[in-house]
């Protein structure tokens, strides 16, 4: 399976997981010149920008560690672009990370709410 296929599969798994937790999808793969946000969802009255990371191996760092400062800045800029382009009734927002790693029986999903904030 190719990397884009694996990434799309991981995003679909994350979406299903978050929907099971009560979140609603607003947008998938929102893109602008500065970057992309995998999932934009609503959790109660909060708009949630979700970065989905999959790592087959922790050899070069795990999925969570791959959301470094540079990646966070790109996500924040893209979220700001989204907020400027959309008329949203949500005053609250946060940045979450879904980290997916392989496990013997089923993929392991870690959900980090409010993983990072505007600096």
For each residue, the residues with C-beta under 8 A, 3 or more apart:
1: 5 6 9
2: 5 6
3: 6 7
4: 7 8
5: 1 2 8 9
6: 1 2 3 9 10 54 56
7: 3 4 10 11 52 54
8: 4 5 11 12
9: 1 5 6 12 13
10: 6 7 13 14 52 53 54 100 107
11: 7 8 14 15 28 29 38 39 52
12: 8 9 15 16
13: 9 10 16 17 100 107 109
14: 10 11 17 18 38 39 50 52 98 100 109
15: 11 12 18 19 25 28 39
16: 12 13 19 20
17: 13 14 20 21 98 109 111
18: 14 15 21 23 25 39 41 50 98 111
19: 15 16 22 23 24 25
20: 16 17
21: 17 18 111
22: 19 43
23: 18 19 41 42 43 48
24: 19 41 42
25: 15 18 19 28 39 40 41
26: 40 41 42 47
27: 30 37 39 40 82
28: 11 15 25 38 39 40
29: 11 36 37 38
30: 27 36 37 40 78 82
31: 35 36 78
32: 35 36 78 81 82
33:
34: 74 77 78 81
35: 31 32 74 75 77 78
36: 29 30 31 32 78
37: 27 29 30 40 49 50 51 75 78 79 82
38: 11 14 28 29 50 51 52
39: 11 14 15 18 25 27 28 48 49 50 52
40: 25 26 27 28 30 37 47 48 49 50 82
41: 18 23 24 25 26 47 48 50
42: 23 24 26 45 46 47 48 90
43: 22 23 46 48
44:
45: 42 90 91 92
46: 42 43 90 92 93 94
47: 26 40 41 42 88 90 92 93 94
48: 23 39 40 41 42 43 93 94 95 96
49: 37 39 40 75 78 79 82 93 94 95 96
50: 14 18 37 38 39 40 41 95 96 97 98
51: 37 38 67 71 75 95 96 97 98 115
52: 7 10 11 14 38 39 97 98 100
53: 10 63 64 66 67 97 98 99 100
54: 6 7 10 63 99 100 101
55: 58 61 62 63 66 99 100 101
56: 6 101 102
57: 60
58: 55 61 62 101
59:
60: 57
61: 55 58 65 66
62: 55 58 65 66 99 101
63: 53 54 55 66 67 99 100 101 110
64: 53 67 97 99 110 112
65: 61 62 68
66: 53 55 61 62 63 71
67: 51 53 63 64 71 72 97 115 116
68: 65 71 72
69: 72 73
70: 73 74
71: 51 66 67 68 74 75
72: 67 68 69 75 76 95 116
73: 69 70 76 77
74: 34 35 70 71 77 78
75: 35 37 49 51 71 72 78 79 95
76: 72 73 79 80 95 116 118 119
77: 34 35 73 74 80 81
78: 30 31 32 34 35 36 37 49 74 75 81 82
79: 37 49 75 76 82 83 93 95
80: 76 77 83 84
81: 32 34 77 78 84 85
82: 27 30 32 37 40 49 78 79 85 86
83: 79 80 86 88 93
84: 80 81
85: 81 82
86: 82 83
87:
88: 47 83
89:
90: 42 45 46 47 93
91: 45
92: 45 46 47
93: 46 47 48 49 79 83 90
94: 46 47 48 49 113 114 117
95: 48 49 50 51 72 75 76 79 114 115 116 117
96: 48 49 50 51 111 112 113 114 115
97: 50 51 52 53 64 67 111 112 115 116
98: 14 17 18 50 51 52 53 109 110 111 112
99: 53 54 55 62 63 64 109 110 112
100: 10 13 14 52 53 54 55 63 107 108 109 110
101: 54 55 56 58 62 63 107 108 110
102: 56 107 108
103: 106 107 108
104:
105:
106: 103
107: 10 13 100 101 102 103
108: 100 101 102 103
109: 13 14 17 98 99 100
110: 63 64 98 99 100 101
111: 17 18 21 96 97 98
112: 64 96 97 98 99 115
113: 94 96
114: 94 95 96 117
115: 51 67 95 96 97 112
116: 67 72 76 95 97
117: 94 95 114
118: 76
119: 76
